[in-house]
Amino acid sequence: MALSRRRVLQMAIAPVLLPQPQVQDLAPTTSRVYPGTDSKLVYVSDEQGNTIIDSSHAGYGGGGVGLPTIPVRETIWPVAGDNSENIQTAINKVAARSLDAGGFGGAVLLKAGYYRMATPVKIDASGVVLRGEGMGDTGTILIGTGTGRTANAPGPGGGGGGNQGTLVMVGGASGVALKEETKQIVTDDYVPVGARKFKVAAARNFRPGDTVIVRRIGNQAWIDAVGMYGPDNASRWRPFNVEWDRVVMEVQGDLITVDAPITCAIEKRWGGGELLKYEEGGRIDKVGVENLRAMSEFDPTKRTREYGNMDRPNYVAEEYYNDENHYRNFVIFDNMKNGWVRNTTALHFVYSMVGTSRGAKWVTVQDCVSRAPVSQRAGARRFTFALRGQLALVQRCLSDEGRHSFMSGQPTSSANVFLDCRATTPFSSSEPHEQWATGNLYDNIQAPLTARFWKNINIGWAGANTVFWNCEGSFLVQKPPTAQNYSFGHLGVNAVVFNIPLQDTTKENGHIESLDKHVMPRSLYLTQLRERLGDAAVRQVAAASQLV
């Protein structure tokens, strides 16, 4: 039976019930990271020096920085017909203002009501906040209208939809500008996972405060070593690099220290590594979207009972809406840093509520709800929170009826954190996805989870050096060659029902400890943040329920 709009709205504003920590079940340690006698975390390295990474650098401001409240500079009210031009004009007015000492031009306030939007809007300047008056059905409601936004529309993340598929695009005209003339070769034979220090051929031109790219090269020999040479071109990886956006903290001779750790090893035998400076180029800074609701209008006459793809072959479900000729995404961040989405609801989008692309860094998404997506339950759809950039934090969020609800994807995805999130009625697993996403943390997540090898398709090893910490639900963790994946304190069965035809159970299991019993500390991310920046930083980003 089709749901009424009122019923869908009611469902969308149901409260998010965060998983409550089970203090009485907590074990004192794991073998790889645990509280020491002084209550500080002890990190135990493997034989090559690799450690569990410090994930506390994820989120707005590099972690531990509360989201600001910015003064309103433009206010608009809904009008009959299309509101896109009015919203874009207000955004442009604020974008044209001089930035204050905090780097903000101001907020655009959308008063409560319905805003039909026939065309997307874009925020392409620093210091702009798009704010509504509430995420419920009496708040500010953006309604994306129109057709022609099909599943194959170009855009971030495997058909993410581009400008025509994304209701609010946030990002500069271009990314950072690399200074190739500054390139230096990393001289270490092996720089382990979790390291912040490494040597270069000559560091005399680097200074603390320099913005740099640390590049890990993966040559054909490495592709062969991880078993991704493939039987044909469709399933074969090509050599690629992993790049980390970092800041130089210290220079001692030719030893460089950067602000955040690397997430997979740099090995000379696989091509080694490089360090080079960059300038910000077209990348923008400090943009937020908050306190509103977004809906994608769809054709309710298009329905099916077919599940759609390999998630659960031959499964026949209840009838559901499967129109795809409408908006794919609510918010996409690219070519920007220090962004946020908070206190926001999304309904009916084909692909994602919030996504980050490779040019996005230091983004926080918190207290957001996605419900009732409308699409086929098939591949390249329902990636609710899709992180393809780095150092993002998604916390206290709910995804209902998603597929890969909490997803880190592609080699551009690294050091992201999902914290205290929940997937209800999931149609596939949350996971690193799309080829060698590295060093991502799933901390107290309630959802089916995988960090695995995908056979017969070009994803292959989806993630490496992934950490599942005190999560709940069915899961599958496997060890990729040259790396590792971890599960600590997981409550659930080490098996998943999704994508079984694409699983390869001959692959070695990853590192699994304390199955069916949570470990200390409750949250790895918050504990790491406390140790790095202190209690005040934790209070800036955590809710009371997270401080147990």
C-alpha positions in Angstrom: 0.0 0.0 0.0 1.3 3.4 -0.9 2.2 5.8 1.9 0.6 9.2 2.2 2.8 12.2 2.2 1.8 13.0 5.8 2.7 9.4 6.9 6.1 9.7 5.2 6.7 13.0 6.9 5.8 11.6 10.3 8.2 8.7 9.7 10.9 11.1 8.8 10.9 13.0 12.0 10.8 10.0 14.4 13.5 10.4 17.0 16.9 8.9 16.4 17.5 6.4 19.2 21.3 6.2 19.7 22.8 2.9 20.8 23.4 3.0 24.5 26.7 1.7 25.8 26.6 -1.5 27.8 29.1 -0.5 30.5 28.8 -3.8 32.4 29.9 -5.8 29.3 33.0 -3.9 28.6 36.3 -5.8 28.5 39.5 -4.2 29.7 41.7 -4.5 26.7 42.4 -5.6 23.2 45.8 -6.7 22.0 46.3 -3.8 19.6 45.0 -0.7 21.4 43.9 -0.4 25.0 43.9 1.9 28.0 47.2 1.6 29.9 47.8 2.0 33.7 47.8 5.8 33.3 44.5 5.6 31.4 46.2 6.7 28.2 45.8 4.5 25.1 48.6 2.0 24.4 49.2 1.2 20.7 50.8 -2.1 19.9 52.5 -2.3 16.5 52.8 -5.4 14.4 56.1 -6.7 13.2 56.3 -4.0 10.5 55.5 -1.2 12.8 51.9 -0.7 11.7 49.4 0.5 14.3 45.8 1.4 14.7 45.6 4.9 13.4 44.7 8.0 15.5 41.3 8.9 13.9 40.8 12.0 16.0 41.7 14.4 13.2 38.3 13.7 11.4 35.6 16.3 11.4 35.2 20.1 11.0 38.3 22.1 12.0 40.4 18.9 12.1 38.5 17.4 15.0 37.4 18.7 18.4 36.0 22.0 17.0 32.3 22.7 17.6 30.2 23.7 14.7 29.7 27.5 14.8 26.4 29.5 14.8 26.8 32.2 12.2 24.7 35.5 12.1 21.9 35.8 9.5 22.7 38.2 6.7 19.9 37.3 4.2 16.3 36.1 4.9 13.8 34.8 2.4 10.3 33.4 2.5 8.8 30.7 0.3 6.9 31.8 -2.8 4.5 30.1 -5.2 6.2 28.2 -8.0 9.9 27.8 -8.3 12.1 29.1 -5.4 15.5 28.2 -6.8 16.3 31.6 -8.1 15.4 33.3 -4.9 17.6 30.9 -2.9 20.5 31.2 -5.3 20.3 35.0 -5.3 20.4 35.1 -1.5 23.4 32.7 -1.4 25.2 34.9 -4.0 24.6 38.1 -1.9 26.1 36.5 1.2 29.0 35.1 -0.9 29.8 38.6 -2.1 30.2 39.9 1.5 33.6 40.4 3.1 34.5 37.6 5.4 34.6 38.3 9.1 37.5 37.4 11.4 36.1 33.8 11.7 36.1 33.4 7.9 32.3 33.7 7.4 30.2 36.0 5.2 27.0 35.0 7.0 24.0 32.8 6.9 21.0 32.6 4.5 17.9 32.0 6.6 15.0 30.2 4.8 11.9 30.8 6.9 9.6 27.9 7.6 7.5 26.7 4.7 7.7 24.8 1.4 10.3 25.7 -1.2 9.7 24.0 -4.5 13.0 23.9 -6.5 13.0 23.1 -10.2 16.8 23.7 -10.4 19.6 23.0 -8.0 21.5 25.6 -6.1 25.2 25.9 -5.6 27.4 27.4 -2.8 30.8 28.1 -4.5 32.3 30.7 -2.1 33.7 30.5 1.4 31.9 31.4 4.5 28.3 30.7 3.5 25.7 28.9 5.6 22.3 27.7 4.3 19.9 27.5 7.3 16.3 26.6 7.8 13.9 26.8 10.7 13.6 23.1 11.5 14.0 19.6 10.1 10.4 18.5 10.8 7.2 18.9 8.9 6.6 22.4 10.3 10.1 23.6 9.5 11.8 24.6 6.3 11.1 22.0 3.5 13.0 22.0 0.2 11.2 20.0 -2.5 13.3 19.1 -5.5 11.0 19.0 -8.5 11.3 18.0 -12.2 12.5 15.1 -14.2 15.6 14.2 -16.3 17.8 13.4 -13.4 18.3 9.8 -14.3 20.5 7.1 -12.7 23.2 7.6 -15.4 23.6 11.4 -14.9 27.2 12.3 -14.4 28.5 13.4 -11.0 30.5 12.4 -8.0 30.6 8.8 -7.1 29.6 6.5 -9.8 26.6 8.4 -11.2 26.3 10.8 -8.3 24.3 13.1 -10.5 26.4 16.2 -11.0 24.6 19.6 -10.8 21.4 18.3 -12.2 21.3 15.4 -9.8 22.2 17.2 -6.6 19.9 19.6 -4.9 22.7 21.6 -3.1 26.2 21.5 -4.5 29.0 22.8 -2.3 32.4 23.4 -3.7 34.9 25.6 -5.4 35.5 25.8 -9.1 38.6 23.8 -8.9 40.7 21.8 -6.4 44.1 22.5 -4.8 47.0 23.5 -7.1 49.9 21.1 -6.8 53.4 22.7 -6.8 55.2 19.9 -8.7 58.6 21.7 -8.5 58.6 21.1 -4.7 58.3 17.3 -5.0 60.6 15.2 -2.8 61.0 11.5 -2.7 60.3 9.6 0.5 63.5 7.8 1.3 62.3 5.3 3.9 62.1 1.7 2.7 58.8 1.3 4.7 56.6 4.0 6.4 54.1 2.1 8.5 50.3 2.6 8.8 49.6 5.2 11.5 52.9 7.0 11.1 53.2 10.8 11.0 56.9 11.0 10.4 59.0 10.1 7.4 62.2 11.1 5.7 62.5 12.8 2.3 65.5 13.4 0.0 65.8 17.1 0.9 63.5 18.9 3.4 65.2 22.3 3.4 62.3 24.0 1.5 59.6 22.8 3.8 58.4 24.7 6.8 55.8 24.1 9.6 52.4 25.2 8.3 53.0 24.2 4.7 50.0 22.4 3.1 51.3 19.3 1.5 50.2 16.1 -0.4 51.8 12.9 0.9 51.6 10.4 -2.0 51.8 6.7 -1.7 52.5 5.0 -5.1 51.0 1.7 -6.0 52.8 0.2 -9.0 52.0 -2.9 -11.1 54.0 -5.1 -8.8 51.8 -4.1 -5.9 48.6 -4.7 -8.0 49.9 -8.2 -8.7 50.8 -8.8 -5.0 47.2 -8.0 -3.9 45.8 -10.3 -6.6 44.1 -7.7 -8.7 45.7 -8.5 -12.0 42.4 -10.1 -13.0 41.5 -12.3 -15.9 40.5 -9.4 -18.2 40.4 -5.7 -18.5 37.0 -5.5 -16.8 38.3 -6.8 -13.5 41.9 -5.7 -13.6 43.2 -2.8 -11.4 45.5 -0.3 -12.9 48.4 1.3 -10.9 47.1 4.2 -8.8 48.3 6.4 -6.0 46.8 7.2 -2.6 47.1 10.8 -1.6 46.8 12.4 1.9 46.1 16.1 2.4 48.2 17.1 5.3 49.9 20.0 7.1 53.6 20.1 8.0 54.1 20.3 11.8 57.8 19.9 12.2 61.0 19.7 10.1 64.1 18.1 11.6 66.9 17.7 9.1 65.2 15.6 6.4 62.6 14.2 8.8 59.1 15.6 8.2 56.2 15.4 10.7 52.7 16.0 9.4 49.5 16.6 11.4 47.6 13.4 10.8 48.7 9.8 10.2 48.9 7.9 6.9 46.4 5.2 6.4 48.3 2.6 4.4 52.0 1.8 4.3 54.4 3.5 1.9 56.8 0.8 0.6 59.7 1.4 -1.6 59.2 -2.0 -3.3 55.7 -0.9 -4.5 56.9 2.5 -5.8 57.6 4.4 -2.6 56.2 7.8 -1.9 56.4 11.5 -2.6 55.9 14.8 -0.8 54.9 18.0 -2.4 53.4 21.4 -1.5 50.1 22.7 -2.7 48.2 26.0 -2.8 44.5 26.1 -2.1 43.7 27.0 -5.7 39.9 27.1 -6.2 39.0 25.2 -2.9 36.6 27.0 -0.6 36.4 27.0 3.2 33.7 26.9 5.9 30.3 26.2 4.4 27.3 24.7 6.3 23.8 23.4 5.6 21.6 23.1 8.7 18.2 22.9 10.3 16.0 21.9 7.3 14.4 19.1 5.4 14.8 18.2 1.8 12.6 16.0 -0.3 12.9 14.8 -3.9 9.6 14.7 -5.8 9.0 11.4 -7.6 6.4 9.6 -9.7 4.4 7.4 -7.3 2.9 5.3 -10.1 6.3 3.6 -10.6 6.5 0.6 -8.3 8.0 -2.9 -8.2 8.4 -5.9 -6.0 11.8 -6.8 -7.5 14.8 -6.5 -5.2 17.0 -5.4 -8.1 20.5 -7.0 -8.0 23.0 -9.2 -6.3 22.3 -7.9 -2.8 19.9 -10.7 -2.2 19.3 -12.6 -5.5 15.7 -13.8 -6.2 14.4 -12.0 -3.2 10.9 -10.7 -3.6 9.8 -8.0 -1.3 6.8 -5.9 -0.6 5.8 -3.4 -3.3 7.9 -0.2 -3.2 8.4 3.0 -5.1 11.2 2.6 -7.7 11.1 5.8 -9.8 14.6 7.1 -10.6 13.9 10.1 -12.8 14.4 12.6 -10.0 17.1 14.0 -7.7 19.8 11.6 -6.7 21.5 13.6 -3.9 20.7 16.2 -1.3 24.2 17.7 -0.5 27.5 16.9 -2.2 30.8 18.5 -0.9 33.8 18.8 -3.3 36.8 21.1 -3.6 36.2 22.5 -0.1 37.3 22.0 3.5 35.6 22.6 6.9 32.0 21.9 6.0 29.0 20.6 7.8 25.5 19.3 7.6 23.5 19.2 10.9 20.0 18.7 12.1 18.7 17.8 8.7 16.2 15.3 7.2 16.2 13.9 3.7 13.5 11.9 2.0 13.2 10.1 -1.4 16.6 10.8 -2.9 17.9 8.1 -5.2 21.5 8.0 -4.1 22.7 9.9 -1.1 21.7 12.3 1.6 25.2 13.6 2.0 28.3 12.8 0.0 31.9 14.0 0.0 34.0 13.8 -3.1 37.8 13.5 -3.4 38.4 17.3 -3.0 36.5 17.5 0.4 38.3 17.5 3.8 37.3 18.1 7.4 33.5 17.7 7.0 31.1 17.0 9.9 27.6 15.4 9.3 25.7 15.1 12.6 22.1 14.5 13.9 20.8 13.8 10.4 18.0 11.4 9.3 17.5 9.8 5.9 14.2 8.0 5.3 12.2 6.5 2.4 14.7 6.7 -0.5 13.0 6.1 -3.8 14.9 4.0 -6.3 15.4 0.5 -7.4 17.1 -1.5 -4.7 20.1 -2.1 -6.9 23.7 -1.1 -7.4 24.8 2.5 -7.4 21.8 3.5 -5.4 21.0 4.2 -1.7 24.5 5.1 -0.6 23.1 7.3 2.2 26.2 8.8 3.7 28.9 8.4 1.0 32.4 9.5 1.9 34.9 9.6 -0.9 37.0 12.4 0.6 39.1 12.3 3.7 38.9 13.2 7.4 35.1 13.5 7.6 33.0 12.7 10.7 29.5 11.3 10.5 27.9 11.0 13.9 24.5 10.3 15.5 22.9 9.8 12.1 20.1 7.4 11.0 19.7 5.7 7.6 16.4 3.9 7.0 16.0 1.6 3.9 19.5 2.4 2.6 21.8 -0.1 0.9 25.4 0.9 1.7 24.2 3.4 4.3 27.6 4.3 5.8 30.0 4.1 2.9 33.7 5.0 2.5 34.7 4.5 -1.1 37.6 4.7 -3.6 41.3 5.2 -2.9 40.5 8.9 -2.2 38.5 7.9 0.9 40.7 7.8 4.0 40.7 8.5 7.8 36.9 9.1 7.9 34.9 8.2 11.0 31.3 7.0 11.4 30.3 7.3 15.1 27.1 6.3 16.9 25.1 5.8 13.8 22.3 3.3 13.0 20.9 1.7 9.9 17.3 0.4 10.1 15.8 -1.9 7.5 19.1 -2.0 5.5 19.1 -3.6 2.1 22.8 -4.2 2.0 25.9 -3.7 4.2 27.7 -0.6 5.3 31.3 -0.8 4.4 34.4 0.5 2.7 33.5 0.2 -1.0 34.9 0.7 -4.5 38.5 -0.2 -4.3 41.1 0.3 -1.5 39.5 2.9 0.8 41.9 3.0 3.7 42.0 3.7 7.5 38.3 4.4 8.0 36.8 3.9 11.4 33.3 2.5 12.2 32.8 3.3 15.9 29.7 2.0 17.7 27.7 1.5 14.4 24.5 -0.6 14.4 24.3 -2.0 10.9 25.5 -5.0 8.8 29.2 -4.3 8.2 31.8 -5.7 5.8 35.4 -5.1 5.0 36.0 -7.7 2.3 37.1 -8.9 -1.1 34.5 -8.7 -3.9 35.1 -11.4 -6.5 34.3 -11.2 -10.2 33.9 -7.4 -10.2 36.5 -4.7 -10.3 35.9 -3.5 -6.7 38.2 -6.3 -5.5 39.6 -5.4 -2.1 37.2 -2.7 -1.1 39.0 -1.4 2.0 42.2 -1.8 3.9 43.2 -1.0 7.5 39.5 -0.5 8.4 38.6 -0.6 12.0 35.2 -1.8 13.4 35.0 -0.8 17.1 32.2 -1.9 19.4 29.7 -2.3 16.5 26.6 -4.4 16.4 25.1 -6.5 13.6 26.2 -9.2 11.2 29.6 -8.6 9.7 32.4 -10.0 7.5 36.1 -8.9 7.9 38.8 -10.2 5.6 42.5 -9.5 5.4 43.8 -7.9 2.2 47.4 -8.7 1.1 49.9 -6.0 2.3 47.3 -4.6 4.8 44.8 -5.6 7.4 41.2 -5.0 8.5 40.0 -5.2 12.2 37.0 -5.9 14.3 37.1 -5.2 18.1 34.2 -5.8 20.4 31.6 -6.7 17.8 28.2 -7.9 18.9 26.9 -10.1 16.0 27.5 -13.0 13.7 30.6 -13.2 11.5 28.5 -13.6 8.4 26.3 -11.5 6.2 23.3 -12.3 3.9 24.1 -9.6 1.4 26.1 -10.1 -1.9 26.8 -13.7 -1.2 27.4 -14.6 -4.9 30.3 -12.0 -4.8 31.9 -13.2 -1.6 35.1 -15.3 -1.6 35.2 -17.2 1.7 38.6 -18.6 0.8 40.1 -15.2 1.7 41.8 -15.0 5.1 39.9 -13.5 8.0 40.9 -10.1 9.3 41.9 -9.4 12.9 38.9 -10.2 15.1 38.9 -9.7 18.9 36.4 -9.9 21.6 33.5 -11.2 19.5 30.2 -10.7 21.3 31.7 -8.6 24.0 32.4 -4.9 23.9 35.8 -3.5 24.7 37.3 -0.5 26.4 37.1 2.4 25.7 33.4 2.7 24.6 34.4 5.0 21.7 37.8 4.9 20.1 37.4 8.2 18.3 36.3 10.2 21.4 39.1 8.7 23.5 41.7 9.5 20.9 40.3 13.0 20.6 40.4 13.5 24.4 44.0 12.4 24.5 45.1 14.7 21.7 43.1 17.8 22.6 41.6 17.3 26.0 38.1 17.1 27.6 37.0 20.5 26.3 37.5 19.3 22.6 35.3 16.3 23.3 32.6 18.4 24.8 32.6 20.5 21.7 31.5 17.6 19.4 29.9 15.0 21.6 26.3 14.7 22.9 25.7 13.7 26.5 24.8 10.2 25.5 28.2 9.7 24.0 30.2 10.7 27.1 29.5 7.6 29.2 
